[in-house]
């Protein structure tokens, strides 16, 4: 019986790890990629998500090459972008930024884009872009203040985490829910399986 191929995730996100675990996938290593995520002048949200995923993939590949480890492993990277129209929302680090995001999202529809990039053991690169439409109810000042105080928003695209308290803000969602969490599972699993990674190998053998 041949050895199971290795999978390296170019992220340290607990959300992406939890989503992969939900699909029965456990990465063999994490190689978080530290890149500049600043949008280019006039860059559209969907292009940004895909570009950043590809840059994270390249950075993680360079890092593993320098370390001399995990050669021949599958390498998976992703990046999520939230936008209202063409306006790209930040990943807030301070409360004022988070409050600005909530005010912009209140009572409006927005789009969540996740770019996925996969490098195969032979060095080929496959990409996917997934889009989900989300609408928030109109938020009261009390709701926004309470959410900012809860600090769930820190470092999250668009200043919210749908799997947490902000789930109470969502009145409509069209598309992939897991995409909004940070990694669209159906598309990621399809991408991996299409490149012969044994996604379903552990399904009949729970840990």
Secondary structure per residue as TSV (DSSP state, phi and psi in degrees):
chain	resnum	aa	ss	phi	psi
A	1	X	-	360.0	126.4
A	2	X	-	-72.3	152.5
A	3	X	-	-69.7	147.2
A	4	X	-	-67.4	135.3
A	5	X	-	-66.8	153.9
A	6	X	-	-87.3	151.9
A	7	X	E	-129.2	126.7
A	8	X	E	-113.1	131.9
A	9	X	E	-101.4	123.9
A	10	X	S	-85.0	56.0
A	11	X	-	-165.8	154.0
A	12	X	-	-114.7	14.3
A	13	X	-	-65.8	121.1
A	14	X	H	-60.1	-31.6
A	15	X	H	-66.6	-44.5
A	16	X	H	-68.9	-36.3
A	17	X	H	-63.0	-42.9
A	18	X	H	-65.4	-38.5
A	19	X	H	-66.8	-42.9
A	20	X	H	-62.6	-39.6
A	21	X	H	-61.7	-36.5
A	22	X	H	-60.5	-31.9
A	23	X	T	-89.6	6.6
A	24	X	T	78.0	21.9
A	25	X	-	-114.6	128.4
A	26	X	-	-122.9	110.8
A	27	X	-	-59.0	148.4
A	28	X	S	-83.2	-18.3
A	29	X	E	-160.3	157.2
A	30	X	E	-117.4	129.7
A	31	X	-	-129.2	77.2
A	32	X	-	-57.7	135.7
A	33	X	-	-104.9	121.6
A	34	X	-	-95.4	103.0
A	35	X	-	-127.6	164.9
A	36	X	-	-79.3	117.4
A	37	X	-	-98.3	14.1
A	38	X	-	-66.3	127.5
A	39	X	-	-63.2	146.6
A	40	X	-	-76.0	159.4
A	41	X	T	-57.8	122.8
A	42	X	T	74.8	8.1
A	43	X	-	-71.2	134.0
A	44	X	-	-78.0	149.8
A	45	X	H	-55.6	-43.1
A	46	X	H	-65.6	-37.9
A	47	X	H	-68.3	-37.9
A	48	X	H	-61.4	-46.4
A	49	X	H	-58.9	-43.8
A	50	X	H	-71.9	-40.2
A	51	X	H	-62.3	-44.9
A	52	X	H	-66.4	-37.1
A	53	X	H	-61.8	-42.7
A	54	X	H	-68.0	-37.0
A	55	X	H	-69.6	-37.5
A	56	X	H	-63.4	-40.8
A	57	X	H	-60.9	-46.6
A	58	X	H	-64.5	-40.3
A	59	X	H	-65.4	-42.6
A	60	X	H	-67.7	-36.8
A	61	X	H	-65.1	-41.3
A	62	X	H	-64.0	-38.3
A	63	X	H	-66.8	-43.0
A	64	X	H	-70.9	-31.7
A	65	X	H	-65.5	-42.0
A	66	X	H	-65.7	-36.1
A	67	X	H	-78.7	-19.4
A	68	X	T	72.6	22.4
A	69	X	-	-118.6	154.4
A	70	X	S	59.4	32.2
A	71	X	T	-64.6	138.4
A	72	X	T	82.1	3.6
A	73	X	-	-85.2	156.0
A	74	X	E	-70.4	142.9
A	75	X	E	-127.3	123.1
A	76	X	E	-119.2	131.1
A	77	X	E	-134.1	154.4
A	78	X	E	-153.4	155.5
A	79	X	E	-147.2	139.6
A	80	X	E	-115.3	134.9
A	81	X	E	-127.5	135.2
A	82	X	E	-111.4	135.4
A	83	X	E	-143.6	145.7
A	84	X	E	-110.0	108.3
A	85	X	T	63.4	-128.5
A	86	X	T	-90.4	-5.7
A	87	X	E	-80.9	120.2
A	88	X	E	-89.0	125.2
A	89	X	-	-84.9	151.2
A	90	X	-	-80.2	177.9
A	91	X	B	-105.9	90.8
A	92	X	-	-59.5	144.0
A	93	X	S	-115.9	-13.9
A	94	X	S	-129.0	155.8
A	95	X	H	-59.1	-35.5
A	96	X	H	-63.4	-39.1
A	97	X	H	-65.1	-42.2
A	98	X	H	-62.9	-41.7
A	99	X	H	-63.5	-39.6
A	100	X	H	-61.4	-41.8
A	101	X	H	-62.0	-46.6
A	102	X	H	-62.9	-40.1
A	103	X	H	-63.4	-37.1
A	104	X	H	-72.5	-36.4
A	105	X	H	-80.6	-23.2
A	106	X	T	-56.1	122.5
A	107	X	T	70.7	12.3
A	108	X	S	-127.7	163.1
A	109	X	E	-91.8	147.9
A	110	X	E	-143.8	172.3
A	111	X	E	-123.3	143.2
A	112	X	E	-117.2	124.5
A	113	X	E	-116.0	134.2
A	114	X	E	-124.3	124.8
A	115	X	E	-92.5	135.1
A	116	X	E	-119.4	135.1
A	117	X	E	-132.1	129.0
A	118	X	E	-125.4	128.1
A	119	X	E	-103.6	128.2
A	120	X	-	-84.4	166.7
A	121	X	T	-57.3	-24.8
A	122	X	T	-90.5	1.7
A	123	X	S	93.9	-0.3
A	124	X	-	-72.5	151.2
A	125	X	E	-120.4	130.8
A	126	X	E	-121.2	141.1
A	127	X	E	-131.3	155.6
A	128	X	E	-144.0	150.0
A	129	X	E	-124.9	127.3
A	130	X	E	-119.3	135.6
A	131	X	E	-122.6	134.5
A	132	X	E	-128.1	138.4
A	133	X	E	-101.6	132.7
A	134	X	E	-131.4	140.5
A	135	X	E	-124.0	131.7
A	136	X	E	-93.7	149.4
A	137	X	-	-71.1	169.9
A	138	X	-	-74.1	123.0
A	139	X	-	-91.2	138.0
A	140	X	-	-79.8	163.0
A	141	X	H	-60.1	-37.8
A	142	X	H	-63.7	-42.7
A	143	X	H	-63.5	-44.7
A	144	X	H	-65.3	-43.6
A	145	X	H	-62.6	-41.3
A	146	X	H	-66.7	-39.1
A	147	X	H	-68.7	-41.5
A	148	X	H	-60.7	-41.1
A	149	X	H	-65.0	-29.9
A	150	X	H	-72.2	-21.2
A	151	X	T	63.5	19.7
A	152	X	T	-64.8	-25.1
A	153	X	T	-73.6	-15.8
A	154	X	T	-59.0	117.8
A	155	X	T	77.4	4.5
A	156	X	-	-93.3	137.5
A	157	X	B	-58.3	128.1
A	158	X	T	79.7	-2.6
A	159	X	T	78.0	25.5
A	160	X	-	-155.1	159.4
A	161	X	-	-122.3	108.9
A	162	X	T	-64.6	-25.7
A	163	X	T	-79.0	-3.8
A	164	X	T	-113.6	-139.8
A	165	X	G	-60.1	-32.4
A	166	X	G	-67.6	-11.9
A	167	X	G	-59.2	-24.3
A	168	X	G	-75.9	-9.2
A	169	X	G	-90.1	-17.7
A	170	X	E	-84.5	122.5
A	171	X	E	-106.6	-16.4
A	172	X	E	-155.5	139.5
A	173	X	E	-142.3	126.5
A	174	X	E	-121.2	114.0
A	175	X	S	120.8	-153.3
A	176	X	-	-83.4	121.7
A	177	X	H	-67.1	-42.9
A	178	X	H	-65.9	-24.0
A	179	X	H	-60.6	-41.2
A	180	X	H	-69.5	-32.1
A	181	X	H	-67.2	-33.8
A	182	X	T	144.4	-8.7
A	183	X	S	-158.3	109.4
A	184	X	-	-68.6	110.5
A	185	X	H	-66.5	-47.2
A	186	X	H	-57.6	-46.5
A	187	X	H	-69.8	-37.3
A	188	X	H	-66.6	-44.9
A	189	X	H	-64.8	-40.7
A	190	X	H	-62.5	-41.4
A	191	X	H	-63.2	-46.6
A	192	X	H	-63.8	-47.4
A	193	X	H	-64.1	-35.9
A	194	X	H	-65.6	-22.1
A	195	X	T	-103.6	19.3
A	196	X	T	71.6	21.5
A	197	X	-	-77.9	132.7
A	198	X	-	-76.3	72.4
A	199	X	T	-57.1	-41.0
A	200	X	T	-94.1	6.9
A	201	X	T	-58.6	-38.0
A	202	X	T	-92.9	-3.2
A	203	X	T	-61.5	-35.4
A	204	X	T	-89.1	1.6
A	205	X	S	-133.9	69.6
A	206	X	-	-61.9	148.8
A	207	X	-	-68.5	360.0
